[in-house]
């Protein structure tokens, strides 16, 4: 049975309305060079020193002139960043919401908010997969649009809770989100996290674990930290690599 002219006109009008609505919604999005989720480990295995170094390292690295210059060097000259903490399957939180960074003033405001936020160990297990899925969800309806979306996840242990890491990683990569890693290796064979006694020892190389099982996507990489004095330096290098979108094989900043 042929559709009536009235029905066809109505269908065309509805389709046009939906298209215009989508265009209007897209026009409302803020365009940035990069959307970046900084996902920090807050699980029970993290020692007090590691928690402090992780937070202070991000603050110091973001304030570094090389990072600020990298932000300004993009075609648009701004990025969107949020800082989240993750631990067990149901223990994740947004510490600093999405913020547009354009230069020193905006970076200082972001890092001052991060510095003032309470820092506490969750006391729960390590669910890297749940952390990745929570970080990926932060891109949904966040008001930004960019060619690149990246999760920058840092942690000191292998996943002992939550869904399989491989499934979570593939789910995130399928959304065209790149996962980069910062593996934190303790200087001592037995970490002194306040809840470390609750978890089984795992003698796997944390850097190899992040390299082989956590990171993924075009150009993804992991940087290892094993000395407290190298933490901020490693984070600075990592942020510059991510923000400036250095390609594989190019010479990274020192």
Protein Blocks (a to p, Z undefined) as FASTA:
>chain_A
ZZdfklmmmmmmmmmmmmmmmmmmmmmpccdfbdcdddddfbfklcfklmmmmmmmmmmm
mmpmklmmmmmmpmnopacddddddfbfklccdfbdcdddfbfmlmmmmmmmmmmpccdd
ehiacdfklmmmmmmmmmgonhpacfbdcdddddfbdcfedjdfklmmmmmmmnopacdd
dddddfbfbdcbfklmmpccdfbdfklmmmmmmggcehiacdddfbfklmmmmmmmmmmm
mmnopaehiacdZZ
